[in-house]
């Protein structure tokens, strides 16, 4: 009965366009009232408990670093660097867009930032080189999925908050999956470009031009090395690394490159605070909903359901992947993780799946939802930037979506790909 009330309220409020954070909160309140015997002041207590977390401070710092680097014209430098690396391959600008998204992912930790920043730079360039517009938008929308997979990652911070797994371990576990997805996207772009004779870089750059681009790009690429290297070396916690990264981004763009006027900082700080507050509100309302589900024994019910289907770990992972692919189509990544991770994570561990491995499976799966309608955040961003219909864009995205799903299943059934780096660095 309680679960039916929660589900009905959640889907009804979402369907009429109420923001997801408020839909979650209203569903939680409905669950509390349906449960009975619970005072509503528990809402305040659960909200404070959800936000009283030092690791959660990493979120606004990562958001700030991404905003500063995006507005500090770092994107253009990374794109030029990417062209040096892969511009001579068939479909050179498409390949450069994927590489640029991969590098920028190590700065922002956000698919939205990747899609917006890289899309704004690459779409005019690809249009000038006569690439089909739907193909160009599809490449960037698909590659922007890498934003939260290549560390640092806001999504991994949220998953760690929901399940208690190591943030640093999740960061390290995401490196190989992110690179595999990037290589898969580059393969698809290459095959499509070669079949349709899309252009590559006409002439190689001179050594002087290459050196100038490398010099201006090198300082930008220090940021992901600083964050990941600081965590690996035990110099920073992930939260401290986020703060150091934000400070470095400001110093780089304001003082060294001088591409960002000091007067722009208040606006960037306000925008970062706004984005962070949306995430925190979502975390608070979702935490209340998860608590209501827990006191009504939804977790054991979910466990019994999956075990009744099969106790085989491979069948369990198949069912979970299919289920999450559908969830990712209908729900944003953060609320899906906060609601489902506490329910599925204990069962996965009980069946012998390593916590970091399952965290990557769940995160990558739900992030693929960024390019699947009807939610498909990246589709809407590229549709707005590129002035293209969602239907036309999604048709062009399908080959890239399929390769991401293929990589997802490879990661699911070959855990060594996810766990090798964390094991080597002592996180296991």
Secondary structure, 3 states (H helix, E strand, C coil): CHHHHHHHHHHHHHHCCCCHHHHHHHHHHHHHHHHCCCCCCHHHHHHHHHHCCCHHHHHHHHHHHHHHHHHCCHHHHHHHHHHHHHCCCCCHHHHHHHHHHHHHHHHHCCHHHHHHHHHHHHHHHHHHCCCCHHHHHHHHHHHHHHHHCCCCCHHHHHHHHHHCCCHHHHHHHHHHHHHHHHHHHHHHHHHHHHHHCCCCCCCCCCHHHHHHHHHHHHHHHHHHHHHHHHHHCCCCCHHHHHHHHHHHHHHHHHHHCCCCCHHHHHHHHHHHHHHHHHHHHHHHHHHHHHHHHHHCCHHHHHHHHHHHHCCCHHHHHHHHHHHHHHHHHHCCHHHHHHHHHHHHHHHHHHCCCCHHHHHHHHHHHHHHHHHCCCCCHHHHHHHHHHCCCHHHHHHHHHHHHHHHHHHHHHHHHCCHHHHHHHHHCCCC
